[in-house]
Amino acid sequence: MTASGTFGNGVEFDDFIDINKLGGILLKGTTLHHREGNDYPRMAETPSGMLNAVGLQNKGAQYFCEHIYPKVARYNTKVIVNVNGSTIEEYIELTQQIAELEHIAAIELNISCPNVKEGGMAFGTSCPMAEQVTRAVRKVYPKTLIVKLSPNVTNIVEIARAVEAQGADSISLVNTFLGMAIHAESRRPVLSTITGGLSGPAIKPIALRMVWQVAQAVKVPVIGMGGIMNATDAIEFMIAGASAVQVGTANFIDPLITMKIIAGIEEYLNRHKMSSVNELIGSLQM
């Protein structure tokens, strides 16, 4: 699958690949109301990765339902909306609107958003808040609920178990790591927000470790992401226990990368005489 925020709404890639060959697409992060996002500059290249502080720029739920949904509903693959909110009430209202769209297979609940009622602390950084938002959304969403975890926590296994207990059908991890960049000559931060989310190959070893830990601790399927740049990376996440993977930053470098990764996985399965990708999942030899 493709990671939210790195693949637009899919239609931007129609000229490059056959979207229907993907296991699914995660659409750009959606909020209840229109958001302009953060001031520029809000992206910066770093060694083996990138920082972003886009700030969930999107035109809101109504625009999505009226203008974007008709375009993505034609895809013959799983279309998943990444939902975001600053309050529990926003999450609930947005989710209820998305639930009415027939061709949206699932939502990915982004709990890395700052809770404005709790002083800006992200929902996903404490078990009580992660439980609260997951429980609230579960009550109003009848389809598949994927909860996306932030890695900026002390114990990601505790958060994973908490959202599983509140009804998550699947858990995706990891979101970006908090980082920053400084311009040495001006002695000023590179990003307008000072800090931003680090993604790309630099985070892969940490993401892989977290996916392995969570996959052992929960019973629901785990979706792995974080620095997947080629088929070998994707395969490693599955060996660690991921039932599926999302490709993110690599899409900015090569718009054909998802097709190359699919072909690479198929070649690996043939070479190892495996009849199904399921034989890979959780097959780490200790």
Secondary structure, 3 states (H helix, E strand, C coil): CECCCCCCCCHHHCCCCCHHHCCEEECCCECCCCECCCCCCCEEEECCEEEECCCCCECHHHHHHHHHHHHHCCCCCEEEEEECCCCHHHHHHHHHHHHCCCCCCEEEEECCCEEHHHCCEEHHHCHHHHHHHHHHHHHHCCCEEEEECCCCCCCHHHHHHHHHHCCCCEEEECCCEEEECEECCCCEECCCCCEEEEECHHHHHHHHHHHHHHHHHCCCCEEECCCCCCHHHHHHHHHCCCCEECECCHHHHCCCHHHHHHHHHHHHHHHCCCCCHHHCCCCCCC
